[in-house]
Amino acid sequence: MTRLIFERHLKHNKNVVPPEELEKGRSLGRWMAEHGIKIDAAHSSPAGRCLLTILAVLEGAGKMVDVITEALLVPFANEPGIDVDALKAKAKEMGVEAEEAIFDPSLGLQTILNRRKVETAKCLRDIAAQHPGQTVLVCSHGGSRMEIGLDGLLHPDTPATKPDRFVERGSFVEVIFEDNGEIRINWDH
């Protein structure tokens, strides 16, 4: 069995994570250590907020490992052709976060979301394959990476759709890759 602790980055302001948020990350790491979650490896989006988050969690867990950056885990704003200002305006109009607004059909992002669903699921499978029998901390972004990537693991042949729930900033889901090929996702821990 290989376990991914798939974490969403902490709150930030233009990739600057404030000290109180970093403390939340260290606290999460301490919680993991207290609950027997031993981190063997770490992978992250190259975005500064993700790297700062994963380092804070590792520090709190009392475990320092090299962090491997994964280009496929970059935020939605890095996509070519994405009008970030229009996306933020749509989110504000809808009264939701940007990671929720991206699923609005009027934005015409379905093709990009479908591709990201497939590539994120593949990235997670590849990370698990690189670390058989280990627990790997993975940090990424909400909406167009985490939730649709999780859906891609369970439902690879369906289009990307708005998830029923989102991973909160600084929180995680547990993804279990069983030796028999079964994949389980634990949202509650």
N, C-alpha and C positions, 0 to 999 in steps of 0.2 A: 504494500500500500504506500502510495505517495500522497502527501498532503500539501496543498497550497493554501497559505493564509493570504487571501486576496484582499488587500486593504486599499481603501480610498484615501487620498492625500488629505492632510489637515487643511483647515481654513487658512487663507492667505490673501495678500494684497499684491498682485503683480509678482508672484513667486516669492514674496517675502512672508515667511511664516512667523507670526509674533511669538514672543517668549511663552505666553500662556498656552498657546497651541502646541508648541514644542513640548511643554510639560505634559500636556494631554497625551502626546505620543509616547513619552517616557513612561507615563502611568500605564498606558496600554501594554507596553513591553513588560513592565513589572507584573501586570495582571497575567500576561501570557506565561511568564516564568513561574508565578505562583500556582498556575493551573496546569503545570507540566508540559507546556508547549515549548519544545526545544527547537530552536531555529538552526537549521544546518546550512542554509544558503539564502541568498537574497537577490531578487531581480526587480528592476524599477524602470518606469518611464524616465527618460533623461531630463524631464522638466524639473527645475529647481525645487518646486514645492513637493514633488514626490521624493526626490533624493533627501531633502531635509526631513520629511516625514519618516522615511524608512530608517534613517540614521538615528532619529530620536527613539523610535521603537526598539531598535537593536541596542541602543545604550541602556534603555530602561530594562531590557531583558538580560542585560549583562553579557551580551554576546556580540562580538564584532566579527563580521565576515565581509569579504569583498562583495560589493554590490555591482551586479552585472546590469548594464543599461540595455533596454530593449527598445529599439526604434519603433517597433510595431505598437508600443503602448503609449505613443505620444497623444496629446490632447487634440480635440476636434478642431480647435482654432488653427492647428498646423496643417490642416488639409488644404491643398491648392484649390483656389476658387471659392473658398468659404468667405462670405461677407460677415465678419464677426460683429460689426456694428448692427447690421440688419438682424442678425440672430439675437443679439442682446435686446434690441428694440422689440422684437417679437416676444421674447421672454417677459419683458416688462409689461407689454400689452396683455399678455396672458396671465400675468401675476404668478409666474413660476420661475424656477432656475433655468439657465440656458440648457442644461443637460436634459431637461424635460421638453423644452421648446423645440429642440431639434427634430422631434417626431411629428411636428405639425406638418401635414401634407402640403400646405401652401408654400412651404420653403423649398420643396422639390429636392430633398436630400436623400430620398429612399435608396438610390443606387449606391451612394457613399456609405450609408448605414449598413446595407446588405454586405458590402465588401468588408467593412470594419468588423462586422459580426463574424464572418468567416476567418479573417486574419487574426482576430483576437483569440478566438477559440483555438486556432492552430498554434498560436504563440504559447498559450497556456498548456496545450498538449506537449509541445516541444520542451517547455520548461520542466514539466513533470517527467518526461523521458530522460532528460539530462540528470535528474536527481532521484533515481529509483530508491524507494524505501526511506526517503528523507522528508523533512518538513521545510518548505520553502516559503519565505515571506516575499510577496509580490505587491508592489505599490503602483497604482494607476489612477485613472480619472473616471468620474461617474458618467452615466448615460451612454455615450457613444463608444465606450470601451468596456467598462466592467459589466454592466447589466446585459448588454447585447452579446458580449463575449460569453457570459455564463449561459445565456440562452442558446448560443451557438454550440456549446458543449452538449447540451441536452436535445436540441432540436436543430440539427445542422441544415436540414433541407427546407426550412421555412423562412420567409422574409423577416427582416428585423422589424420588430414592433415595439411600441412603448411598453416598458416593463411595468408589472403590477406594483413593484416597489423598487426603491433606489437605496444603494448603500450610502449611509450617512458619512459625511466627512470625518476622517479619523476612526472609522469603524471598519470591520472586515467580515467577509464570509469565508467559510472553510470549504475548499473543494477537495474531495477525496477521489483519487484515481485508484480503484481497486486493482489487484493483480489479475482478476478475471476480465478486466476491460470495462467494468461498470464505473460510472461516474456519479457521485453523489454531491449535492450542495447543501451545506448546513448554514442557514441564515441565522439560526438562534444558538447563542453560546453564552 
